Amino acid sequence: MADDKKDSPKKDIEIPKMELDADGLPSDAELEALQKAIDMEMDGINQRDDEAEAETTPEKRVEELELELANIKDQALRAMADAENVKKRAEREVAAAKTYGIERFAVDVLAVHDNLSRALMTLDGKAKEDLGDNAKNLMAGIELTEKDLILTLSRHGVRAVPGTGSKFDPNVHQAVAQIPSDEEKGNIATVMQTGFTLGERTLRAAMVAVSTGPAKS
């Protein structure tokens, strides 16, 4: 059996017994016999190797190659998936850097907006009518500046949080009071300080009073 030949332990080369001559060296005939024994043993080893190779059928070889190809394909797919994940992660990081890179600057600019808003809130409708022409022009300029600031911020992804009449959202609103109003219960009744978002982040929550519904008479 081929398996028996392949699994059987290899025999040591049988070295012919040699008698040394007077000089302490084997004779030429003994050397030739030794060389012949070595050649025969090598022929046996080569024959066993040839028989082992012959046992690998074409079908088995095809199966081995298909398995090797499947392993290579799997490794290639894994490498492609890793490369795609790295690409997507890099794209997300670039997008995030582009979107949120102005976050600290935007927060500082909100202070300018607050000052403009406070200046406009100091006068109600009646007080504005009592102003002189120069003062009215000044207030109109402040209003225009505030609107332009809001538009400029929005072009860079900074947007005002929905105010009066919108549904209270704890993610973007900070309730500081609950008051009766004509707004539906749970909606924003009034805004004390405008909130802003940048992308999906809340730069500053809006300070609001939440409506408890119309006052009971």
Beta strands, then each sheet from edge to edge (+ up, - down):
strand 1: 158-160
strand 2: 173-179
strand 3: 188-193
strand 4: 196-198
strand 5: 201-204
strand 6: 206-211
sheet 1: 1+ 4- 5+
sheet 2: 2+ 6+ 3-
end
